[in-house]
Amino acid sequence: MPEELRLSDKAVELMAYLSMKGGATEQQIVADVWPAETPERGVERLAEAVAEVNRAATAATANPSPAIFGPGQDPADVARAGPRLLVRVLGRPRVDVYQDGEPYP
């Protein structure tokens, strides 16, 4: 059974954005999700939201590998797959995390 991650509204918004806007650049993400911030502060906020998602996913699964990557992170540096996330954007937006081997619905 998946577990809903307890995330700030902005972290859920980021995950919903990423699930619908694959291939967006860092600059596009910052401009769309944090439009009132300077580009530098937007990148900081992006990094904070990514870290929040990864902390919550690690706490829920005990898998320390990142679920998502943000500014300055390289997926090639990770030895194993991170937790699997399912972003629900219909109804009340939420992010669920699945344990290793647990099937998606």
N, C-alpha and C positions, 0 to 999 in steps of 0.2 A: 504494500500500500504506500503510495507516494506521501511525502510530507510537505505541507505548504511552508515555504520559507517566510520567516518574519522579516520583511524588508520595508524600508521607508517607501513612501509613495513615489519618490523620484527614482529609486532603484527599480521598482516595478515598471515605471514608465520607460526607463532605459531598456529593460528587458523586452517590453512589448514593442518598443521602437525597433530594436535589433531583430526581433523575430519577424517583423514585417518589412524591414528595409535592409535586407541582406546586401553586403558589399558596400555599405556606406563608409566613407572615409572618416577619420577622426574629426576633421574640420566640419564635415556635414553633421555628424552626431552632435558635436558641441553646439553648432548653430541652431539645430532643430530642438534639442532637449534643454539647452541652457541659453536661450536667445538673449537674455538680458545681461549675461556675463561677458567680460572681456574674453578674447580667445585664450589667453593664458589661464585665467580663472576657470573657464569652461573645461579646459584639459584637466585641471586639478579636481574639479567636481566629477568629471568622468572617471578619473583614477579612483576617487573616493567611493563612487557608486560600484565600480567593478570590485574593489576590495571588499565592500559590504556584502555583495552577492557571494563572493568566494568564501568569506568568513562564515556566512550562514550555511552555505552548502557543505563546507568542511565540518562544521559543528553538527549538522544533521546526519552526515554519512561517515565521518571519521576518515574521509578520503582527502588528503591535503593537496592534491593536484588541483590547479585552477579549473573552474567550470567555464569561465570566460576569461579572455585576455584583454588588457587595456594598454594605455600608453606605457611604453618602455618594457613590455613583457614580450618574450619570444616563445611561442609554442614549442620550438625545437629544444628548449631547455628542460622540458618536462618529460620525465621517464615513463609515466603511466597516464592513462586517460583520467580526466577529471570526472566529477559527479555529472550525471545526466540531468538536464533541466527540461521541463515542459512549461512553456509560457502560455497562459490562457488569457486571451484578450476579449472574449465575449462574456457578457455579464460583468461580474466583478473581476477586474484583472488580478491575476495572481501568478506566482511562480512555484511550481512543485519540483521537488528533487526526488530522484529515484535511486535506490540502493543498487550496488553492482549486481547484475544478473536479474534484476526485477524488470519484467516486461512493461513497455508502454501500454496504455489502454488501447 
